[in-house]
Amino acid sequence: MRIPILKLYDCLLVSIQWELDDMTALQFQEDLLHKIHETSANGVVIDITSIDFIDSFIAKVLGDVFSMSKLMGAKVVITGIQPAVAITLIELGISLDDVLTALDLEKGLEKLQQELGD
């Protein structure tokens, strides 16, 4: 099952609505990078509110998605990080230095628009 990626003005919006398995996570990574390239998106908001926990592989894939999106010129905002997910990301050393975060999707969109100067 593929994760929908919506275009909203010059940004992409992703809401992950179920726990990720390895294949879905890898497909999402590929799909998002292609969509950034295809649309020349300046920003990406990824809502992970529905993800209660992640394993080390999913954490690495998400960290890679953040870094790869940045390399392609898109600012990333992650919304809805659950406590267990935050703990896992930090314990595994996943770098979130240049990734903006927000509590919910609405605040994430606002933060991205501020960052992009819109």
C-alpha positions in Angstrom: 0.0 0.0 0.0 1.4 3.4 -1.0 1.3 6.5 1.2 -0.5 9.4 -0.6 1.6 12.5 -1.2 -0.4 15.6 -1.9 0.8 18.8 -3.5 -0.4 22.0 -1.9 1.0 25.1 -3.6 4.8 24.7 -3.7 4.8 22.1 -0.8 4.0 18.4 -0.4 1.8 17.1 2.3 2.1 13.6 3.7 -0.1 12.0 6.4 1.0 8.5 7.3 -2.1 6.8 8.6 -0.8 3.4 9.6 2.2 1.7 11.1 4.9 1.4 8.5 6.4 -1.9 7.4 9.8 -2.1 5.8 8.6 -2.3 2.2 6.1 0.6 2.6 8.7 2.7 4.2 11.2 2.2 1.3 8.4 2.8 -1.2 7.5 6.0 0.6 11.1 7.2 0.5 11.3 6.6 -3.2 7.9 8.1 -4.0 8.6 11.2 -1.9 11.9 11.9 -3.5 10.5 11.5 -7.0 7.6 13.8 -6.1 10.0 16.5 -4.8 11.9 16.3 -8.1 8.8 16.1 -10.2 7.1 19.1 -8.6 10.1 21.2 -7.5 8.5 21.4 -4.1 10.2 23.8 -1.6 8.9 22.1 1.5 7.4 18.9 2.8 5.2 18.4 5.8 5.1 14.8 7.1 2.5 14.0 9.7 3.2 10.9 11.7 0.6 11.3 14.4 -0.8 7.7 13.7 2.6 6.1 14.3 2.9 5.0 17.9 6.3 3.3 17.7 9.0 2.5 15.2 11.8 0.0 14.9 15.4 0.7 14.0 14.9 0.1 10.3 11.9 2.5 10.0 13.8 5.1 12.1 16.7 4.9 9.7 14.5 5.2 6.6 12.7 8.2 8.1 16.0 9.8 9.0 17.2 9.2 5.4 14.0 10.7 4.1 14.6 13.9 6.1 18.2 14.2 4.9 17.5 13.3 1.3 14.6 15.8 1.1 17.0 18.5 2.4 19.6 17.6 -0.2 16.9 18.0 -2.9 16.2 21.6 -1.6 13.0 20.9 0.3 12.6 22.0 3.9 11.0 19.4 6.1 8.5 19.7 9.0 7.5 16.6 11.0 4.3 16.8 12.9 2.7 14.6 15.5 5.7 12.8 16.8 4.6 10.5 19.6 6.8 10.1 22.7 8.0 6.6 21.9 8.9 7.6 18.4 10.9 10.6 19.7 12.8 8.4 22.1 13.6 5.8 19.5 14.9 8.4 17.0 17.2 10.0 19.6 18.4 6.7 21.0 19.3 5.5 17.5 21.2 8.7 16.8 18.9 9.8 13.9 19.8 13.4 13.2 17.0 15.9 13.2 19.2 19.0 13.3 17.6 20.8 10.3 14.2 19.3 10.6 11.4 21.5 12.0 8.8 19.9 14.2 5.3 20.9 15.2 2.6 19.3 17.4 0.0 19.0 14.7 -0.5 19.3 10.9 -2.0 22.8 11.0 0.9 24.2 13.1 3.3 22.3 10.8 1.9 24.0 7.7 2.1 27.4 9.4 5.7 26.8 10.4 6.7 25.7 6.9 5.1 28.7 5.3 7.0 31.0 7.8 10.2 29.2 6.9 9.6 29.6 3.2 8.8 33.3 3.7 5.2 33.0 2.3 
